[in-house]
């Protein structure tokens, strides 16, 4: 997880998970529509996943 991705997750969460597939982008986008904080948390969880 790079610093640039973390900053993108804070300011524009869907853009930070763009390399993790379409499903991740949609999930984070929907969470961001529900609220800014859930979008950030969802993006950071996806970015922190080490699979």
HELIX and SHEET records of a PDB file:
HELIX    1   1 UNK A    3  UNK A   11  1                                   9    
HELIX    2   2 UNK A   13  UNK A   16  1                                   4    
HELIX    3   3 UNK A   18  UNK A   20  5                                   3    
HELIX    4   4 UNK A   22  UNK A   34  1                                  13    
HELIX    5   5 UNK A   36  UNK A   48  1                                  13    
END                                                                             
